[in-house]
């Protein structure tokens, strides 16, 4: 019975971890959207004020906004990382449920009470 209790406690903790991970993912997605907007607006302004051919203006705008592009890229990478964390937690919960089901079946076969 203590094995079953341990499994239930672990599943409960995984569920709480999943809730927290989903909240963190939401915050990361909001930040990524904000960072993308800052980059795109700055790039647009730099492109419009640059002088030269279209390609020259693109290169000038890229150079002037490279730091914002990096910030946006890092924010997007964090979103991907958070999504993978959520997937991993879902997988761990599924494994825990399978183990719980197996333990329950073994206990019933042995004539134990749940």
Buried (B, 14 or more C-beta within 10 A) or exposed (E): EEEBEEBEEBBEEBEEBBEEBEEBBEEBBEBBBEBBEBBBEBBEEBBEEBEEEEEEBBBBBEEBBEEBBEBBBEBBEBBEEBBEBBEEBEEBBEEBEEBBEEBBEEBEEEEEEE
